[in-house]
Amino acid sequence: MVKNGSTLSSRSQSKLWIILFVSLLLPGIEEIHGQQLRVESSFQPPSITIANNSVYKIIIHGSQENPQGSLPQIPGISISNSPQTFRSASFINGVPSVRLEMSFQIKPKKIGTHTIPPWTIKVGSTTLQVPGSSIKVVAANQEDKIKQQAEERQKEDLSQASFIEFINPRKFLFEGETVSGLLNLFIWDRLPVSRIERPPQKEGDAFSLTELRQPQEKRNQTKYGKTYTVFSWPTGLTAAIAGQQQIQFNTSIRVRVKSRGNSPFTSPFFNDPFFGFGREESLTVKSDLINIEVRELPMIERPDSFRGAIGKFSCRSIPDSDRVSLGDPIRLVVEITGTGNFSAMPAPVLNSNSNFKIGPPAFSFEGNEITMHEGKQLFEYILTPLKPGLISIPVITFSYFDPAREEYFTSKTNNHPLRVDPGETWVDPTPVQQQTETSDFAVSTTDLFQTENEPGEWFQNVKHKTVINSQVFWSLQSIPLFCAIGLGFYGWKRKQSGRDLFRQRQSILKKQMKESITFNDASLFFRATRERLRLEIGTFYKHPNPSSLSSNELTTLLRSSSNEEDTISEIEKILEISDDHEFAGTLKDPQSLEDLYKHINNLLKKIQ
């Protein structure tokens, strides 16, 4: 294990594995030997400047079980909600001892002495009191001020490394209005990004967004004195709820990182890894919180025919014929052209009457399908005339609200006359079936005549050959059967090839681990160990790309199933050791690597 730049000796590693072995095999050792439960608490360090951080540590002796309790909140300091937990086991004078350490990050808010009073926690069925602890916060010195300025510059660089901008063409919107906006994702050229995991997503329910498709890419764009690559998504934004609303966008990108010490900004996101030995991490990118005023549509002078169309439109109707026969349908297309909320536009009202039977309309859109803001909306109605004569197709009234002029407008389609012919008298084409007698009768031969050849055998009824008895029918049916069998065999072969590839990669990694034990190469051993854990855990949980999994993602997959916490903790420690040994030298004792190899094999067998 590498810690603070130094390598532990083989004897220290042997002691560590003995302690881990005891902690795994003797989970109830405190109950067997009656080890008394007690709690300690302290700040490390107990005195800091306002610009530095400290750690609030709680140590529970006699148990490794997670406690339950509520940590007091102190106004002068900020306490993290996610503590780091460490379990340990040891022998003291031949008596086993276990303990649990929890470390909370502390950030001071103001100068002075701040005290966490005694508070209680519950370990199993036992209630324990955590003693009080105090920390002293003093004014920042010159070194702290320089460090604080560097941290502020670092935060500014991080915020400018990648960000999202949303371009909204209007300062305010009306409820139900659609505008054509633009989402821009800026990625600094010095940021080693491997891919964009997903398009930007909105936060909040006050607006709806059209589907984002492939972005437009622009390189060498300058902003904040830096050069960016910009990915742009045109989108249609529709206001859904009136009032002062907020909207924000976020996305995730994959970034190649190394250790923090190698970055000029003390951050892993500004240094490309060397010869591919780095790892990938997910970086969340957000836009600023955008405030948009959404106004309600005015009720004054709202026409009765208004059904929610907002924008600027023109309307017309087009019948496909001006003369039909009674009972023949005609197609009437209502065409609405312009800019506005086409995605939320309802169909104009056209009801049946004494002259026509009218069915529900069919929808279609022609135009910018990305934003759904500009184009042509078509509503197709089927009209069936109910009586002959010269009748008129109903006039359609269409109303909309113009957000630029903040007024309602109404337009009507033209009057279309239609001539309906009476048509021909309908005759039932079904022939009259005569009643046949059930008794047998002789066929009359008075109207038969002799041909040159003998007519052969006469039949009273013609025999029909069914399709089931046809060989051609069954030959045609066998074609899809053979196709289905072929596709099944092809899928089985692909599945087998995937398993063979997994076994081949697994065998290569095992071979590398064994060779590293032979040559005492710790770096190769732990690099192969990390790749093997990624391969086997990712494949077990059917991840599409196991080689891209980070250590945190591997533990998240393990916790999503019913794995034991001890198994997960052991794998986490091995991943941490592998990350620390990534650029370290070799170990002197090959026996420790061989024991660790066997231990890793046992852990992988326990994965569920």
ZAMARGU-4260 file (C-alpha; in steps of 0.2 Angstrom, whole numbers, plus 5000, padded with zeros to 4 digits):
<rodrens>
0) 5000/5000/5000 | 5006/5017/4996 | 5003/5031/5008 | 5010/5049/5009 | 5023/5044/4995
5) 5031/5029/5005 | 5030/5010/5003 | 5025/4999/5018 | 5037/4985/5022 | 5033/4967/5019
10) 5031/4964/5038 | 5019/4978/5039 | 5009/4971/5025 | 5008/4954/5033 | 5002/4962/5049
15) 4989/4971/5039 | 4982/4955/5031 | 4982/4946/5048 | 4971/4960/5055 | 4959/4959/5040
20) 4958/4941/5042 | 4954/4942/5060 | 4941/4956/5056 | 4932/4944/5043 | 4933/4928/5053
25) 4929/4935/5070 | 4914/4948/5068 | 4907/4944/5085 | 4924/4944/5095 | 4918/4958/5107
30) 4903/4948/5113 | 4914/4932/5115 | 4927/4940/5126 | 4916/4954/5133 | 4926/4969/5127
35) 4918/4984/5134 | 4910/4997/5122 | 4917/5015/5123 | 4918/5030/5113 | 4931/5044/5110
40) 4930/5060/5100 | 4942/5073/5095 | 4947/5087/5082 | 4963/5084/5072 | 4971/5096/5073
45) 4962/5105/5087 | 4968/5122/5082 | 4967/5129/5064 | 4966/5146/5055 | 4950/5152/5046
50) 4957/5146/5029 | 4961/5128/5034 | 4950/5113/5037 | 4950/5100/5051 | 4943/5083/5055
55) 4931/5078/5068 | 4935/5060/5073 | 4924/5047/5083 | 4932/5031/5088 | 4921/5017/5094
60) 4930/5003/5104 | 4923/4985/5105 | 4912/4985/5089 | 4913/4987/5070 | 4894/4990/5068
65) 4888/5006/5061 | 4881/5017/5074 | 4864/5027/5073 | 4863/5045/5079 | 4861/5063/5074
70) 4877/5074/5074 | 4874/5091/5082 | 4875/5106/5071 | 4886/5120/5077 | 4884/5138/5069
75) 4902/5142/5068 | 4908/5127/5059 | 4902/5116/5044 | 4902/5097/5046 | 4901/5086/5031
80) 4887/5073/5030 | 4897/5059/5023 | 4911/5053/5035 | 4925/5041/5030 | 4924/5025/5039
85) 4938/5013/5044 | 4937/4997/5053 | 4952/4988/5062 | 4956/4973/5072 | 4971/4969/5082
90) 4978/4958/5096 | 4983/4966/5112 | 4992/4954/5124 | 4984/4940/5115 | 4967/4948/5117
95) 4957/4952/5101 | 4952/4970/5100 | 4941/4979/5086 | 4936/4997/5083 | 4927/5008/5071
100) 4933/5025/5066 | 4922/5039/5058 | 4930/5055/5051 | 4920/5070/5047 | 4927/5085/5037
105) 4926/5101/5046 | 4926/5119/5038 | 4926/5134/5049 | 4914/5148/5046 | 4920/5161/5059
110) 4934/5164/5071 | 4933/5158/5089 | 4931/5142/5100 | 4918/5130/5094 | 4912/5116/5105
115) 4902/5100/5100 | 4893/5096/5116 | 4891/5078/5122 | 4878/5068/5111 | 4872/5050/5110
120) 4873/5036/5098 | 4866/5019/5097 | 4877/5004/5093 | 4866/4989/5091 | 4855/4989/5107
125) 4867/4999/5117 | 4866/5018/5119 | 4883/5027/5121 | 4887/5045/5125 | 4900/5054/5113
130) 4910/5066/5124 | 4911/5084/5119 | 4925/5091/5109 | 4931/5109/5105 | 4941/5117/5091
135) 4949/5134/5091 | 4948/5144/5075 | 4961/5159/5073 | 4963/5173/5060 | 4971/5168/5043
140) 4990/5172/5041 | 4998/5178/5025 | 5001/5160/5019 | 4983/5156/5021 | 4978/5171/5012
145) 4989/5166/4997 | 4982/5149/4998 | 4965/5155/4998 | 4968/5166/4983 | 4975/5151/4974
150) 4959/5141/4978 | 4948/5155/4972 | 4958/5155/4955 | 4957/5136/4955 | 4938/5137/4957
155) 4936/5150/4944 | 4946/5139/4932 | 4936/5124/4936 | 4920/5134/4933 | 4926/5140/4916
160) 4933/5123/4911 | 4916/5117/4905 | 4899/5126/4907 | 4882/5127/4898 | 4874/5143/4891
165) 4856/5144/4886 | 4851/5157/4873 | 4833/5163/4876 | 4827/5175/4862 | 4813/5183/4874
170) 4814/5191/4891 | 4797/5184/4896 | 4785/5171/4889 | 4767/5168/4890 | 4759/5152/4897
175) 4759/5139/4883 | 4771/5149/4872 | 4785/5140/4862 | 4801/5149/4858 | 4816/5143/4848
180) 4832/5143/4860 | 4850/5136/4859 | 4859/5126/4871 | 4878/5128/4870 | 4890/5117/4880
185) 4908/5125/4881 | 4923/5113/4884 | 4940/5120/4886 | 4953/5113/4874 | 4965/5109/4889
190) 4952/5098/4897 | 4955/5080/4892 | 4937/5075/4888 | 4934/5058/4880 | 4916/5059/4877
195) 4899/5068/4882 | 4889/5055/4891 | 4872/5063/4887 | 4864/5078/4880 | 4859/5092/4892
200) 4844/5089/4903 | 4833/5102/4911 | 4829/5104/4930 | 4812/5110/4935 | 4794/5106/4929
205) 4789/5124/4924 | 4795/5121/4906 | 4795/5107/4893 | 4809/5104/4880 | 4809/5096/4863
210) 4820/5081/4860 | 4838/5085/4858 | 4847/5077/4843 | 4864/5077/4836 | 4874/5093/4841
215) 4883/5105/4830 | 4901/5107/4834 | 4911/5123/4833 | 4930/5123/4837 | 4942/5137/4842
220) 4929/5148/4850 | 4936/5161/4862 | 4928/5166/4879 | 4935/5171/4896 | 4952/5172/4887
225) 4952/5153/4884 | 4949/5143/4868 | 4934/5131/4868 | 4925/5118/4858 | 4906/5122/4858
230) 4893/5109/4855 | 4876/5117/4851 | 4858/5110/4852 | 4843/5119/4845 | 4828/5116/4855
235) 4810/5122/4857 | 4806/5128/4875 | 4787/5129/4880 | 4782/5138/4896 | 4770/5127/4906
240) 4767/5136/4922 | 4763/5155/4925 | 4774/5165/4937 | 4792/5169/4941 | 4800/5152/4936
245) 4818/5146/4936 | 4826/5133/4924 | 4844/5125/4924 | 4852/5113/4913 | 4865/5099/4917
250) 4875/5086/4908 | 4889/5074/4911 | 4906/5072/4902 | 4920/5059/4904 | 4937/5066/4908
255) 4954/5057/4909 | 4962/5060/4925 | 4978/5056/4935 | 4983/5060/4953 | 4980/5078/4960
260) 4998/5081/4963 | 5002/5081/4944 | 4990/5095/4940 | 4996/5113/4938 | 4979/5118/4946
265) 4979/5105/4960 | 4965/5097/4951 | 4964/5081/4941 | 4954/5089/4926 | 4969/5099/4918
270) 4982/5085/4915 | 4981/5072/4901 | 4987/5055/4907 | 5004/5048/4902 | 5004/5034/4890
275) 4986/5029/4894 | 4989/5025/4912 | 4976/5037/4918 | 4958/5033/4922 | 4941/5041/4917
280) 4929/5050/4929 | 4912/5058/4926 | 4911/5077/4928 | 4895/5085/4930 | 4893/5102/4920
285) 4879/5114/4924 | 4872/5130/4918 | 4868/5146/4928 | 4851/5147/4936 | 4840/5156/4923
290) 4825/5166/4929 | 4811/5168/4916 | 4795/5177/4919 | 4780/5167/4913 | 4764/5178/4911
295) 4746/5172/4910 | 4736/5174/4894 | 4724/5189/4895 | 4706/5185/4897 | 4700/5202/4889
300) 4693/5200/4871 | 4698/5181/4871 | 4687/5174/4857 | 4677/5158/4860 | 4686/5149/4846
305) 4703/5151/4854 | 4710/5134/4859 | 4728/5138/4864 | 4737/5143/4848 | 4751/5155/4852
310) 4761/5163/4839 | 4758/5171/4822 | 4749/5160/4809 | 4738/5160/4793 | 4725/5147/4790
315) 4717/5139/4774 | 4707/5123/4770 | 4709/5113/4754 | 4696/5099/4749 | 4702/5086/4737
320) 4686/5087/4726 | 4671/5098/4722 | 4659/5084/4716 | 4656/5067/4723 | 4642/5054/4724
325) 4631/5052/4739 | 4641/5041/4752 | 4658/5044/4744 | 4670/5053/4757 | 4680/5068/4753
330) 4696/5073/4761 | 4698/5091/4769 | 4715/5097/4774 | 4716/5112/4785 | 4733/5120/4784
335) 4740/5132/4797 | 4757/5140/4793 | 4768/5152/4803 | 4778/5152/4819 | 4772/5147/4836
340) 4768/5132/4848 | 4765/5119/4835 | 4770/5105/4847 | 4755/5110/4858 | 4743/5116/4845
345) 4726/5107/4846 | 4715/5104/4830 | 4702/5116/4825 | 4684/5112/4830 | 4674/5104/4815
350) 4658/5095/4821 | 4646/5084/4811 | 4630/5091/4805 | 4615/5087/4795 | 4625/5088/4779
355) 4641/5079/4784 | 4647/5065/4795 | 4665/5071/4801 | 4678/5060/4809 | 4693/5064/4820
360) 4707/5073/4811 | 4724/5066/4807 | 4740/5076/4812 | 4756/5080/4802 | 4769/5093/4803
365) 4781/5100/4790 | 4795/5111/4795 | 4809/5112/4808 | 4805/5096/4818 | 4819/5100/4830
370) 4812/5115/4838 | 4794/5113/4832 | 4793/5132/4831 | 4792/5136/4813 | 4783/5127/4799
375) 4766/5120/4793 | 4753/5110/4803 | 4741/5099/4793 | 4724/5093/4800 | 4716/5080/4788
380) 4697/5078/4790 | 4686/5064/4782 | 4669/5071/4777 | 4655/5060/4771 | 4640/5069/4763
385) 4623/5063/4770 | 4611/5070/4757 | 4612/5074/4738 | 4612/5092/4731 | 4623/5107/4731
390) 4629/5109/4749 | 4644/5119/4757 | 4659/5112/4766 | 4659/5120/4784 | 4669/5136/4787
395) 4682/5133/4800 | 4686/5147/4812 | 4704/5148/4819 | 4710/5160/4833 | 4727/5163/4840
400) 4737/5174/4852 | 4751/5185/4845 | 4764/5187/4859 | 4773/5200/4850 | 4758/5212/4849
405) 4749/5204/4864 | 4733/5203/4855 | 4720/5189/4849 | 4717/5187/4831 | 4704/5176/4821
410) 4704/5170/4804 | 4692/5159/4794 | 4694/5147/4779 | 4685/5150/4763 | 4668/5143/4758
415) 4669/5128/4747 | 4653/5122/4738 | 4651/5104/4735 | 4640/5095/4722 | 4633/5078/4729
420) 4625/5067/4715 | 4612/5055/4720 | 4621/5040/4713 | 4614/5024/4706 | 4602/5012/4715
425) 4610/5000/4725 | 4607/4981/4720 | 4611/4967/4732 | 4624/4957/4722 | 4621/4941/4732
430) 4612/4928/4720 | 4596/4920/4726 | 4600/4903/4732 | 4587/4890/4727 | 4582/4877/4739
435) 4589/4860/4735 | 4581/4843/4738 | 4590/4832/4751 | 4585/4816/4741 | 4596/4809/4727
440) 4590/4812/4709 | 4597/4807/4693 | 4606/4819/4681 | 4596/4823/4666 | 4605/4819/4650
445) 4593/4826/4637 | 4603/4842/4635 | 4620/4833/4633 | 4628/4830/4617 | 4642/4818/4611
450) 4659/4826/4607 | 4673/4818/4597 | 4681/4811/4612 | 4673/4802/4627 | 4668/4815/4641
455) 4675/4804/4654 | 4666/4802/4671 | 4653/4815/4676 | 4652/4823/4693 | 4638/4831/4701
460) 4648/4843/4712 | 4666/4850/4709 | 4679/4844/4722 | 4689/4859/4729 | 4707/4855/4734
465) 4711/4865/4751 | 4728/4874/4753 | 4733/4863/4768 | 4735/4849/4756 | 4746/4859/4745
470) 4765/4855/4744 | 4769/4872/4738 | 4760/4880/4754 | 4771/4869/4766 | 4787/4873/4756
475) 4784/4892/4758 | 4780/4890/4777 | 4796/4881/4779 | 4806/4896/4773 | 4803/4907/4789
480) 4806/4892/4800 | 4823/4889/4793 | 4826/4908/4794 | 4821/4908/4813 | 4833/4893/4816
485) 4847/4902/4807 | 4845/4918/4817 | 4844/4908/4833 | 4860/4899/4829 | 4869/4915/4824
490) 4864/4923/4841 | 4870/4908/4850 | 4887/4909/4841 | 4889/4928/4845 | 4885/4925/4863
495) 4898/4911/4864 | 4910/4922/4855 | 4907/4935/4869 | 4910/4922/4882 | 4926/4916/4874
500) 4932/4934/4873 | 4929/4937/4891 | 4938/4920/4896 | 4953/4925/4885 | 4955/4942/4893
505) 4952/4935/4910 | 4966/4922/4906 | 4978/4935/4900 | 4975/4946/4916 | 4978/4930/4927
510) 4994/4926/4918 | 5000/4944/4920 | 4997/4943/4939 | 5006/4927/4940 | 5021/4933/4930
515) 5022/4949/4941 | 5023/4938/4956 | 5037/4928/4948 | 5047/4944/4944 | 5042/4953/4960
520) 5034/4967/4949 | 5021/4976/4961 | 5016/4989/4948 | 5011/4976/4935 | 5002/4965/4948
525) 4991/4979/4954 | 4988/4986/4937 | 4982/4969/4931 | 4972/4967/4947 | 4962/4983/4944
530) 4959/4978/4926 | 4953/4961/4931 | 4941/4968/4944 | 4934/4979/4931 | 4932/4965/4919
535) 4924/4952/4930 | 4913/4964/4941 | 4907/4974/4925 | 4904/4958/4915 | 4895/4950/4930
540) 4883/4965/4931 | 4882/4966/4912 | 4890/4983/4910 | 4892/4988/4892 | 4910/4994/4894
545) 4918/4986/4910 | 4935/4994/4906 | 4929/5012/4908 | 4922/5009/4926 | 4930/5019/4940
550) 4933/5012/4958 | 4918/5021/4964 | 4907/5014/4950 | 4913/4997/4954 | 4908/4998/4972
555) 4891/5006/4967 | 4888/4990/4956 | 4893/4979/4971 | 4881/4988/4983 | 4867/4988/4971
560) 4866/4969/4974 | 4865/4958/4989 | 4884/4957/4992 | 4891/4957/5010 | 4898/4973/5017
565) 4914/4964/5022 | 4917/4958/5004 | 4913/4976/4997 | 4926/4984/5010 | 4939/4971/5005
570) 4937/4975/4986 | 4937/4994/4990 | 4954/4992/4999 | 4961/4981/4985 | 4956/4995/4973
575) 4964/5008/4984 | 4980/4998/4985 | 4980/4996/4966 | 4977/5015/4963 | 4991/5019/4975
580) 5003/5007/4967 | 5000/5013/4949 | 5017/5022/4948 | 5026/5014/4963 | 5041/5002/4962
585) 5041/4983/4966 | 5040/4974/4982 | 5054/4964/4990 | 5044/4950/4996 | 5034/4940/4982
590) 5025/4929/4995 | 5014/4944/5000 | 5008/4946/4981 | 5005/4927/4980 | 4994/4928/4996
595) 4985/4943/4989 | 4982/4934/4973 | 4973/4920/4982 | 4963/4932/4992 | 4957/4941/4977
600) 4952/4925/4969 | 4941/4921/4984 | 4933/4938/4985 | 4928/4937/4966 | 4919/4920/4970
605) 4909/4929/4983 | 4901/4942/4971 | 4882/4940/4970
</rodrens>
